């Protein structure tokens, strides 16, 4: 019996041996090129009537699933809540309400069937873009630590309530989108992270497992000083393995010894500014080095958003590199 993309993705999160490397993107925007149109979201979605919203959810799901199939992605992430890419400037893809997000996931599950693993998104327990006044936050860590913990507890409970609704709507697993690091180092020291971050991440991972699903954490930046906390948290996977911060997936696969599924490491800068030949070569290099470790638990992905401005021919080369690599991988195992 053939393994479906959804089953393959789930197996990768459980570090099971596979004959191919699965594919995924945490945020994908080339829907016109690969899906035949853009999802209706944000303020445009907000203006629709209830009937129009129902129709839009179905059309959005069709677009996203067509793109996933065209790109040979085994999993995809839902469209989350509002967030700023800059002060007062919303991200390209977001939904106005939790009810919209639940309906969106329900439509994705209906259209995907067993053909694609679907992540629901939550946000906890802290994140650099949501700090607001970072100086005030830093002072509060020392002057009012109880307030910091109260906020983290509130975010944890909100996340668990949200993900329960999204899982009930049909999501397969949960992705925590929570940046905590710059390219040089984490925003907070490892000791502070052990105090105000990892206890809540660990409780989130356990609660998510109690719901019967897998959990993945995303953060940009250099996470190496935090690796002990990450491994002890109980999460199933880590995205983005940021090459801009010096993180290398092959080295990290060796260091984590199969305790984490690693997702990412393909440079978005190469996809944006390189040539198709450079993209094919870089994707192949990452795949070869990751698989050469002999460790299970790797999912190929870019390190961040596949934005609208990226040339399709470059992403075509990335797709082709993984397809060609997987063919060679399968042939070698026969």
Rosetta blueprint (number, residue, H / E / L):
1 X L
2 X L
3 X L
4 X L
5 X H
6 X H
7 X H
8 X H
9 X H
10 X H
11 X H
12 X H
13 X H
14 X L
15 X L
16 X L
17 X L
18 X L
19 X L
20 X L
21 X L
22 X L
23 X E
24 X L
25 X L
26 X L
27 X L
28 X E
29 X L
30 X L
31 X H
32 X H
33 X H
34 X H
35 X H
36 X L
37 X L
38 X L
39 X L
40 X L
41 X L
42 X H
43 X H
44 X H
45 X H
46 X H
47 X L
48 X L
49 X L
50 X H
51 X H
52 X H
53 X H
54 X H
55 X H
56 X H
57 X H
58 X H
59 X H
60 X H
61 X H
62 X H
63 X H
64 X H
65 X H
66 X H
67 X H
68 X H
69 X H
70 X H
71 X L
72 X L
73 X L
74 X L
75 X E
76 X E
77 X E
78 X L
79 X L
80 X L
81 X L
82 X L
83 X L
84 X E
85 X E
86 X E
87 X L
88 X L
89 X E
90 X E
91 X L
92 X L
93 X L
94 X L
95 X L
96 X L
97 X L
98 X H
99 X H
100 X H
101 X H
102 X H
103 X H
104 X H
105 X H
106 X H
107 X H
108 X H
109 X H
110 X H
111 X H
112 X H
113 X L
114 X L
115 X L
116 X L
117 X E
118 X E
119 X E
120 X E
121 X E
122 X E
123 X L
124 X L
125 X L
126 X L
127 X L
128 X H
129 X H
130 X H
131 X L
132 X L
133 X L
134 X H
135 X H
136 X H
137 X H
138 X H
139 X H
140 X H
141 X H
142 X H
143 X H
144 X L
145 X H
146 X H
147 X H
148 X H
149 X H
150 X H
151 X H
152 X H
153 X H
154 X H
155 X H
156 X H
157 X H
158 X H
159 X H
160 X H
161 X H
162 X H
163 X H
164 X H
165 X H
166 X H
167 X H
168 X H
169 X L
170 X L
171 X L
172 X L
173 X E
174 X E
175 X E
176 X E
177 X E
178 X L
179 X L
180 X L
181 X E
182 X L
183 X L
184 X L
185 X L
186 X E
187 X L
188 X L
189 X L
190 X H
191 X H
192 X H
193 X H
194 X H
195 X H
196 X H
197 X L
198 X H
199 X H
200 X H
201 X H
202 X H
203 X H
204 X H
205 X H
206 X H
207 X H
208 X H
209 X H
210 X H
211 X L
212 X L
213 X L
214 X E
215 X E
216 X E
217 X E
218 X E
219 X L
220 X L
221 X L
222 X L
223 X L
224 X H
225 X H
226 X H
227 X H
228 X H
229 X H
230 X H
231 X H
232 X H
233 X H
234 X L
235 X L
236 X L
237 X E
238 X E
239 X E
240 X E
241 X L
242 X L
243 X H
244 X H
245 X H
246 X L
247 X L
248 X L
249 X H
250 X H
251 X H
252 X H
253 X H
254 X H
255 X H
256 X H
257 X L
258 X L
259 X L
260 X L
261 X E
262 X E
263 X E
264 X E
265 X L
266 X E
267 X L
268 X H
269 X H
270 X H
271 X H
272 X H
273 X H
274 X L
275 X L
276 X H
277 X H
278 X H
279 X H
280 X H
281 X H
282 X H
283 X H
284 X H
285 X H
286 X H
287 X H
288 X H
289 X H
290 X H
291 X H
292 X H
293 X L
294 X L
295 X L
296 X L
297 X L
298 X E
299 X E
300 X E
301 X L
302 X E
303 X L
304 X L
305 X L
306 X E
307 X L
308 X L
309 X L
310 X L
311 X L
312 X H
313 X H
314 X H
315 X H
316 X H
317 X H
318 X H
319 X H
320 X H
321 X H
322 X H
323 X H
324 X H
325 X H
326 X H
327 X H
328 X H
329 X H
330 X H
331 X H
332 X H
333 X H
334 X L
